[in-house]
Amino acid sequence: METSCGLVLVNYDMLLVLQYPQGHWDFVKGHVEPDDESFEITALRELAEETGIDSATIVPNFQTRTEYEFTHKGEVIKKQVHWFLAETDEMIVKLSNEHVGFLWLSWNDAMEQLTFDNSIRVLTAAKEHYESR
């Protein structure tokens, strides 16, 4: 099973969503690399690589996981993603070539923009945690 890590990134009540070349909208996420010391480190590294944002803090006590399957070159791939919630005060996004667009959206607008049900469930859980702090 492939393992990736991702972030719901909050900046003053706005959330970052990225558009992937295939057209879907989702959060920052990427594969665990051998040098990554933890899933949190993976998520923060992916944030820096994909957006240029290198100053973010993980919000304590939130982690959730999603699983799904997709087909790549005729092969069914099983994937799990470990999700975290993070805060930043950086607004400037410098997209990598992995993405074609980005938006800073309110919680509700992000819920509408996301493509996948798994991501909507992650966002719902993240919002509940964020508001209960």
Secondary structure, DSSP 4 states (H G I P E B T S, - for coil): -EEEEEEEEEETTEEEEEE-TTS-EE-EEEE--TT-SSHHHHHHHHHHHHH----EEEPTT--EEEEEEEEETTEEEEEEEEEEEEEE--------TT-SEEEEE-HHHHHHH---HHHHHHHHHHHHHHHT-
